[in-house]
Amino acid sequence: MASSTPLPYTAVAVVPLVWAGVESVRAIRAMSGGRAPTRGIVWSVVGLVMVCTLTVVVLLPYAVYGPAKGLQDCTNGANTAVAMAECKSHFNGGLPSFLGGVSRTGR
């Protein structure tokens, strides 16, 4: 549900992911101290890896927040298919067009 919200509000998805990560670590610690089956520990570790991956996916747009927010605003404001295609072509033009000149130095 949080993934469908606009960009600044997608960070809300991190809260349940952190909670799931903490609970996974607690479960792994509890199982490794006793005589728990190895299968349960393995599946808990798999769950923890999935939680970490989802957290990275949620936080990745914040690494390039300016361009990602610009693309979101462009596509939200596009009223026609031509305008939508222009936004997508600017985004799909590669990293230099996506970053919008951020990587240019000395000019």
N, C-alpha and C positions, 0 to 999 in steps of 0.2 A: 504494500500500500504506500509506503514512503517513497518507493522508487518512481511513482507516478507524480509526485509533487514537484514543483519548480526547484531549481538547483540549490538555492540556499537552504531549503528545508529538507533536502534528502539526508542531511546529516543526522536527522532524527532516527534513521534506521540503525545507526551505530549503537544506540542505547540497548536494544534487545540483543544485538550481536555481542556486545561486551558482556552482558549478563550470561548469555549462552557460553561464551568462552570461559568465564569464571566458573560456571557450573561444570563445564567439561573438565577443567583442570582439577576441580575438587573431586569429581568422580574418578578420574584417573588416579589421583593420590589415594583415595579410599580403596580402590580396587587393587592397587599395586601393593598395599600394605598387608592385605589378607590373602586368602586362598581363592581369589576370584579367577575364573577361567580367562585364559589369554585372549580368547575371542572377544570378550567384553572390553578388555583394555584396548585391543586393536581398533574396535569400532568406535570407542570413545576418542581415540587419537584421530581417526578418520573424520569424525565429527568436528574435532577441534581444528583440523586443517581446513575443512569446509567453512567454518566460521571465520577463520583468518582470511581465507580467500574472498569471502563475501565482504568483509570489512575493507579489504584493499579495493575491491570493485566499487564500493560506495564512496570511499574517500579519494579515489583516483581523479575524478573531475576537479577536485579542489587543488590539485597540483598545477593545473592550467585553468584556474578559475576564470580569469578575464576572457580568454577566447571561448571557453565553454559556455559562459554566461552570454557572451555576444551571439554565439550560434543559437542558443536557446531563445534569446530575444528576437533574433532575426526570423527563425522559423515560426515563432508564436505570432509575429506581426505580419507574416506573409499572407496576403489575401488571395493570391492567385497561384496557379501551378507554376507559372514562370518565375514568380518571386521565390517560391519554395525551391525551385530548381537552382536559382541563383545562390541562395543560402547554402544549399548542399554542395554546389560546385565549388564555392569558396572554401568550404570545409574539406571536401575531397581533393582539393588542389595540392595537398601535401602538407607537411609540417611547416614550411615557411609561410604559406598562405594562412594556415590555421593560427600560427603564432602572431601573425599580423606585423611582422617586422621587429619583433622582440629580439631576435637573434642578430640583427644588424648592429654592428658596433663600428664606431669611427666614421659614421656618415652624417 
